[in-house]
Amino acid sequence: MPDMLEVRVRATPGAAKELVQEVAPNQFEIYVREPAQKNMANRRICSIIAERFRVPITSVRITTGYRSRNKLIRVNT
C-alpha cells in the first residue's frame, strides 16, 4: 500500500508572479498566474506539488477546498 502525505495549501490565483513558500512542514503558500476559472489554478497547484515531492501528477489529489483558497491535498508517495 502506498504511503500518503497530506499537504495544506493556501492558494492565490491570478498572481503577477508564481511563488511557492513553505510556511511550516507540509504547509505551503502558493501563488500562481493562472486564474481561478475552468480549473486552471487547481491544475497548476497540483503540478507544483507533484514537482516538489517528485511524484507523478496522477498521485496528487485535492481532497478538500476544491473551490476555496485553503486546500487539503493528498499525495501518494
Phi, psi and omega in degrees: 000132182288150176284145179242144181232134177257132183236131176261136183228134169254111188261144173230098179280159177071025180284159178290323179231149176277133183211139177235122179236129174268111184270337177201170177303124180061027173230126186231150164250123184236124176254124180237152181283335184293143178284164179275055179227145175053032174067013185293315181294318179298318179297319180293320178298317178297321180291325177295315179296320178298318178295318183297319182262005177055052176232160175292153182296337177290347178270003183246126180226137172277118182267320175223156178083028183301324181249020182240165175283334177266120186235149171246121185243133178257130182242122174273116182257000000 
